[in-house]
Amino acid sequence: QVQLVESGGGLVQPGGSLRLSCAASSSIRFYAMGWYRQAPGKQRELVAAVLSAGSANYADSVKGRFTISRDNAMNTVWLQMNSLKPEDTAVYYCNANRFGVNSWGQGTQVTVSS
């Protein structure tokens, strides 16, 4: 299984931006990659995903504000988050999926607060 390490989380004011990175230990070329988040007391939810061919999909709550991208040569996936809202506060997890087998990172905290 591929090992994933997230970075880039932190504290940001409402309306601000953050860019999360997910570095993989090996090739992600054939993996579907995604970002999930989990807020306190809530279930983990899909935020954005990008397939190996490059097509992306987003949760309705982040459409137009977040952008997922990948560079297979760098074994890295990013999540650009703009116009952040307090309700975006959560631990964000990187996910790699191939043939139904999931790998997860340890998570990075994003807090949106004034």
C-alpha positions as CSV (number, residue, x, y, z in Angstrom):
1,Q,0.0,0.0,0.0
2,V,1.1,3.5,-0.7
3,Q,2.0,5.7,2.3
4,L,0.5,9.2,2.4
5,V,1.7,12.3,4.3
6,E,-0.4,15.5,4.4
7,S,0.8,19.0,5.1
8,G,-0.3,22.6,4.8
9,G,-3.0,22.8,7.4
10,G,-3.3,25.6,9.9
11,L,-5.3,28.5,11.3
12,V,-6.8,30.9,8.8
13,Q,-9.4,33.7,9.0
14,P,-12.7,33.4,7.1
15,G,-12.2,34.3,3.5
16,G,-8.6,33.2,3.5
17,S,-6.9,30.4,1.6
18,L,-4.8,27.3,2.3
19,R,-3.1,24.8,0.1
20,L,-2.9,21.2,1.4
21,S,-0.3,18.8,0.0
22,C,-0.3,15.0,0.1
23,A,3.0,13.3,-0.6
24,A,2.9,9.6,-1.5
25,S,5.7,7.1,-0.9
26,S,5.4,5.5,-4.3
27,S,3.7,6.0,-7.6
28,I,0.1,7.2,-7.6
29,R,-0.3,7.0,-11.3
30,F,-3.0,4.3,-11.2
31,Y,-4.7,5.5,-8.1
32,A,-7.8,7.6,-7.6
33,M,-6.8,10.3,-5.1
34,G,-9.1,12.2,-2.8
35,W,-9.4,14.5,0.1
36,Y,-11.8,13.8,2.9
37,R,-12.5,15.8,6.0
38,Q,-13.9,15.0,9.5
39,A,-15.3,17.7,11.8
40,P,-15.8,17.0,15.5
41,G,-18.9,14.9,16.1
42,K,-19.4,14.3,12.3
43,Q,-18.7,11.5,9.9
44,R,-15.8,11.7,7.5
45,E,-16.9,13.1,4.2
46,L,-15.5,13.3,0.7
47,V,-14.4,16.8,-0.2
48,A,-12.8,16.3,-3.6
49,A,-11.4,13.5,-5.7
50,V,-9.4,13.2,-8.9
51,L,-9.2,10.0,-11.0
52,S,-6.0,8.7,-12.5
53,A,-7.1,10.1,-15.9
54,G,-7.5,13.5,-14.3
55,S,-11.2,14.1,-14.0
56,A,-12.3,15.6,-10.7
57,N,-15.4,15.9,-8.7
58,Y,-16.3,17.9,-5.6
59,A,-18.7,18.0,-2.7
60,D,-21.4,20.6,-3.4
61,S,-20.3,22.5,-0.3
62,V,-16.9,23.3,-1.8
63,K,-17.6,23.7,-5.5
64,G,-16.2,26.9,-6.9
65,R,-13.9,27.3,-3.8
66,F,-11.7,24.3,-3.7
67,T,-9.5,22.8,-6.5
68,I,-7.9,19.4,-6.4
69,S,-4.9,18.6,-8.6
70,R,-2.3,15.9,-9.0
71,D,1.2,15.5,-10.4
72,N,1.9,11.8,-11.0
73,A,5.6,12.4,-11.6
74,M,5.9,14.0,-8.2
75,N,3.6,11.5,-6.5
76,T,1.7,14.5,-5.0
77,V,-1.8,15.7,-4.7
78,W,-2.9,19.2,-3.7
79,L,-6.1,20.8,-2.4
80,Q,-6.3,24.5,-3.0
81,M,-8.9,26.0,-0.7
82,N,-10.1,29.5,-1.2
83,S,-12.8,31.6,0.4
84,L,-12.7,29.4,3.5
85,K,-15.6,29.4,5.9
86,P,-15.8,28.4,9.6
87,E,-17.7,25.3,8.5
88,D,-14.7,24.1,6.6
89,T,-12.9,23.5,10.0
90,A,-12.0,19.9,10.2
91,V,-9.2,17.4,10.0
92,Y,-8.4,16.8,6.3
93,Y,-7.2,13.4,5.2
94,C,-5.6,12.3,1.9
95,N,-6.9,9.1,0.4
96,A,-5.5,6.8,-2.3
97,N,-7.8,4.1,-3.7
98,R,-7.1,1.3,-6.2
99,F,-9.3,-1.7,-6.8
100,G,-11.2,-0.8,-3.6
101,V,-8.2,-0.8,-1.4
102,N,-7.8,2.4,0.6
103,S,-4.7,4.1,2.0
104,W,-5.0,7.1,4.4
105,G,-2.7,9.8,5.6
106,Q,-2.6,10.8,9.3
107,G,-4.6,14.0,8.6
108,T,-3.9,17.7,8.9
109,Q,-6.0,20.2,10.9
110,V,-7.6,23.1,9.2
111,T,-9.2,25.7,11.4
112,V,-11.1,28.7,10.0
113,S,-11.7,31.3,12.7
114,S,-11.4,35.0,13.3
